[in-house]
Amino acid sequence: MTAHEIHVEVAPALALFVPHGRRRGATALAVDGVSTLGHVVESLGVPLTEVGALVVDGREVAVSHIPADGESVTVREVDRPQRVPGAPLRFLLDVHLGTLARRLRLLGVDAAYESTDIGDPALAALSAAEQRVMLSRDRGLLRRRELWAGAYVYSTRPEDQLRDILDRFAPELRPWTRCTACNGTLKRATKDEVADQLKHGTHRSYDVFAQCRACGRAYWKGAHHEQLEAIVERALSRGTQDG
């Protein structure tokens, strides 16, 4: 089998996935004339979930394109906001992204979260079964073919993670409508309906409550409300500025 050589240039935003020696300018790569361009890009370390257009000698091609000798390839990042066709926008987060999951739920975004490590195959299958965008920092998980859709979470800081996901997907925000514990939807509740969850001081000091339809957890404007309100206001303000 005759080896061929192509030249691949990766968008700066994707450089963190590429080995240091190949991050500047175009990289010469040997190809076998059989493997797809998608496979070649993944061999560089770039998950296909992070790839937008693949441009070969000035024309856009599919990931199934078989690179030919001498071709020049540009790997672009995904367009923002990224549109996910075919289903309402919903997310699935792995075990390491609990804080991000709770903040998305605070904003009313449908964000399923696995609090235990159920393994990559099970997560990928759940993503496919429920048509959820898999959010993870695990590149191996994001390379699984059975995923319905996925996105790499670039930062380790929850505030940056939230900003990035909101910027990338522009989900509809409906704050204070989801349970941050289980992702269920909230309903208004009377004090009597949630009395068994209230301490004496809370029972005396608060009159407005909500309750999760799924797990029954009660919510009210307690000691941490100002901190949560700040997260909501920043997210809503960012959406207004972008619009």
C-alpha positions as CSV (number, residue, x, y, z in Angstrom):
1,M,0.0,0.0,0.0
2,T,1.4,3.4,-1.0
3,A,1.6,6.0,1.7
4,H,0.4,9.5,0.9
5,E,1.0,12.8,2.6
6,I,-1.5,15.6,3.4
7,H,-1.2,18.9,5.3
8,V,-3.6,19.6,8.1
9,E,-4.1,22.9,9.8
10,V,-6.2,23.0,13.0
11,A,-8.2,26.0,14.2
12,P,-6.5,27.8,17.2
13,A,-9.4,27.0,19.4
14,L,-8.8,23.3,18.9
15,A,-5.0,23.4,19.4
16,L,-5.2,22.1,23.0
17,F,-6.2,18.7,21.6
18,V,-3.1,18.4,19.4
19,P,0.4,17.4,20.6
20,H,2.6,20.4,21.2
21,G,4.9,19.8,18.3
22,R,1.9,20.0,15.8
23,R,0.1,23.1,17.1
24,R,1.7,25.7,14.9
25,G,0.8,26.0,11.3
26,A,0.1,23.0,9.0
27,T,1.1,19.6,10.0
28,A,2.3,17.0,7.5
29,L,0.6,13.7,8.0
30,A,1.0,10.3,6.3
31,V,-2.3,8.8,5.2
32,D,-3.0,5.4,3.8
33,G,-5.6,6.2,1.1
34,V,-8.2,4.1,3.0
35,S,-8.9,5.9,6.3
36,T,-11.5,8.7,6.4
37,L,-10.6,12.3,7.2
38,G,-12.7,12.0,10.3
39,H,-10.4,9.2,11.5
40,V,-7.3,11.3,10.6
41,V,-8.6,14.2,12.6
42,E,-9.3,12.0,15.6
43,S,-5.8,10.6,15.3
44,L,-4.5,14.1,16.0
45,G,-6.5,14.1,19.2
46,V,-9.4,16.3,18.2
47,P,-12.8,14.9,19.1
48,L,-15.2,15.2,16.1
49,T,-17.8,16.8,18.5
50,E,-15.5,19.9,18.4
51,V,-15.1,20.0,14.6
52,G,-17.2,22.3,12.5
53,A,-16.3,22.5,8.8
54,L,-13.6,20.3,7.2
55,V,-12.2,22.2,4.2
56,V,-10.0,20.4,1.7
57,D,-8.3,22.6,-0.9
58,G,-11.0,25.2,-0.5
59,R,-14.1,23.0,-0.6
60,E,-16.0,21.7,2.4
61,V,-16.1,17.9,2.7
62,A,-17.7,15.3,5.0
63,V,-15.9,13.4,7.7
64,S,-16.2,10.3,5.4
65,H,-13.9,12.0,2.8
66,I,-10.8,9.8,2.0
67,P,-7.8,12.2,1.9
68,A,-5.7,12.0,-1.3
69,D,-2.0,12.7,-1.6
70,G,-1.1,16.4,-1.4
71,E,-4.4,17.7,-0.1
72,S,-4.5,20.6,2.3
73,V,-7.0,20.3,5.1
74,T,-8.3,23.0,7.4
75,V,-10.1,21.8,10.5
76,R,-12.5,24.5,11.8
77,E,-14.2,24.8,15.2
78,V,-18.0,24.5,15.5
79,D,-20.1,27.5,14.7
80,R,-21.7,29.3,17.7
81,P,-24.4,29.1,18.6
82,Q,-24.3,25.5,17.6
83,R,-27.7,24.1,16.5
84,V,-28.6,20.5,17.4
85,P,-31.2,19.3,15.0
86,G,-33.9,16.7,15.5
87,A,-34.8,17.0,19.2
88,P,-35.4,19.6,21.9
89,L,-32.1,20.7,23.3
90,R,-31.3,18.6,26.3
91,F,-28.0,17.7,28.0
92,L,-26.4,14.7,29.8
93,L,-23.5,15.4,32.1
94,D,-21.0,12.9,33.4
95,V,-20.1,12.3,37.0
96,H,-17.4,15.1,37.1
97,L,-19.8,17.9,36.2
98,G,-22.2,18.0,39.1
99,T,-21.9,21.8,39.7
100,L,-22.4,22.6,36.1
101,A,-25.5,20.4,36.0
102,R,-27.0,22.1,39.0
103,R,-26.4,25.6,37.5
104,L,-28.0,24.6,34.2
105,R,-31.0,23.3,36.1
106,L,-31.1,26.5,38.1
107,L,-31.6,28.3,34.7
108,G,-34.3,25.9,33.7
109,V,-32.2,23.9,31.2
110,D,-32.9,20.2,30.9
111,A,-29.7,18.7,32.3
112,A,-29.6,15.0,33.3
113,Y,-26.6,14.1,35.5
114,E,-25.2,10.8,36.6
115,S,-23.9,11.2,40.2
116,T,-22.1,7.8,40.0
117,D,-19.7,6.6,37.4
118,I,-21.9,4.3,35.2
119,G,-19.1,3.9,32.6
120,D,-18.7,5.4,29.1
121,P,-20.8,2.7,27.2
122,A,-23.8,3.3,29.4
123,L,-23.5,7.1,29.2
124,A,-23.2,7.0,25.4
125,A,-26.2,4.7,25.2
126,L,-28.2,7.0,27.4
127,S,-27.3,10.0,25.2
128,A,-28.5,8.1,22.2
129,A,-31.7,6.7,23.8
130,E,-32.8,10.1,25.2
131,Q,-31.3,12.3,22.4
132,R,-29.2,14.3,24.8
133,V,-26.0,16.3,24.1
134,M,-23.3,14.6,26.1
135,L,-21.2,17.1,28.1
136,S,-17.8,15.8,29.3
137,R,-14.1,16.5,29.7
138,D,-13.4,12.9,28.8
139,R,-12.2,12.8,25.2
140,G,-12.5,9.1,25.0
141,L,-16.2,9.3,25.9
142,L,-16.8,11.9,23.2
143,R,-15.3,9.7,20.6
144,R,-17.8,6.9,21.1
145,R,-19.8,6.4,17.9
146,E,-23.1,5.6,19.6
147,L,-23.3,9.1,21.1
148,W,-26.2,11.1,19.8
149,A,-24.3,14.4,20.1
150,G,-21.6,15.7,22.4
151,A,-19.5,18.6,23.5
152,Y,-16.2,19.0,25.3
153,V,-16.3,21.1,28.4
154,Y,-13.1,23.2,28.1
155,S,-12.7,24.7,31.6
156,T,-12.4,23.2,35.1
157,R,-14.1,26.2,36.7
158,P,-17.9,25.9,37.0
159,E,-18.5,29.6,36.2
160,D,-16.5,29.3,33.0
161,Q,-18.1,26.0,32.1
162,L,-21.5,27.5,32.3
163,R,-20.6,30.6,30.3
164,D,-19.1,28.4,27.6
165,I,-22.1,26.0,27.3
166,L,-24.6,29.0,27.2
167,D,-22.5,30.7,24.5
168,R,-22.1,27.5,22.5
169,F,-25.7,26.2,22.5
170,A,-27.8,29.3,23.5
171,P,-30.4,27.2,25.3
172,E,-33.7,28.8,26.3
173,L,-33.5,29.9,29.9
174,R,-36.4,29.6,32.3
175,P,-34.9,30.2,35.7
176,W,-36.4,28.7,38.9
177,T,-38.4,26.1,37.0
178,R,-36.3,23.0,37.6
179,C,-35.2,21.0,40.6
180,T,-31.5,21.4,41.0
181,A,-31.3,18.0,42.8
182,C,-33.1,15.8,40.2
183,N,-33.9,17.9,37.1
184,G,-37.7,17.6,37.6
185,T,-40.0,20.5,37.1
186,L,-41.2,22.7,39.9
187,K,-44.7,23.8,40.9
188,R,-46.0,26.3,43.4
189,A,-46.6,24.9,46.8
190,T,-48.3,26.0,49.9
191,K,-46.6,26.0,53.3
192,D,-48.8,23.2,54.5
193,E,-47.7,21.0,51.5
194,V,-44.0,21.3,52.4
195,A,-44.3,21.7,56.1
196,D,-42.6,18.4,56.8
197,Q,-39.4,19.7,55.2
198,L,-39.3,23.0,57.1
199,K,-37.4,23.8,60.3
200,H,-39.2,26.1,62.8
201,G,-37.4,29.3,61.7
202,T,-38.1,28.6,58.0
203,H,-41.7,27.9,58.7
204,R,-42.1,31.2,60.5
205,S,-40.0,33.4,58.1
206,Y,-41.1,32.3,54.6
207,D,-44.5,32.0,52.9
208,V,-43.6,31.4,49.2
209,F,-42.5,27.9,48.2
210,A,-42.1,25.6,45.2
211,Q,-41.9,21.9,45.1
212,C,-40.4,19.4,42.6
213,R,-43.1,17.3,40.9
214,A,-40.6,14.4,40.6
215,C,-38.8,14.1,44.0
216,G,-41.0,16.4,46.2
217,R,-38.1,18.6,47.3
218,A,-39.2,22.0,48.6
219,Y,-37.6,25.3,47.6
220,W,-37.8,28.8,49.1
221,K,-35.7,32.0,49.1
222,G,-33.3,30.9,51.8
223,A,-29.8,32.0,52.9
224,H,-28.1,31.2,49.6
225,H,-30.8,32.9,47.4
226,E,-28.7,36.0,46.7
227,Q,-25.8,33.9,45.4
228,L,-28.1,31.9,43.1
229,E,-29.9,35.1,42.0
230,A,-26.5,36.5,40.9
231,I,-25.8,33.4,38.7
232,V,-29.3,33.8,37.1
233,E,-28.9,37.5,36.5
234,R,-25.5,37.1,34.9
235,A,-26.8,34.4,32.6
236,L,-29.9,36.4,31.6
237,S,-27.8,39.5,31.0
238,R,-25.4,37.6,28.8
239,G,-28.3,36.3,26.7
240,T,-29.7,39.8,26.3
241,Q,-26.3,41.2,25.2
242,D,-25.9,38.4,22.7
243,G,-29.3,38.9,21.3
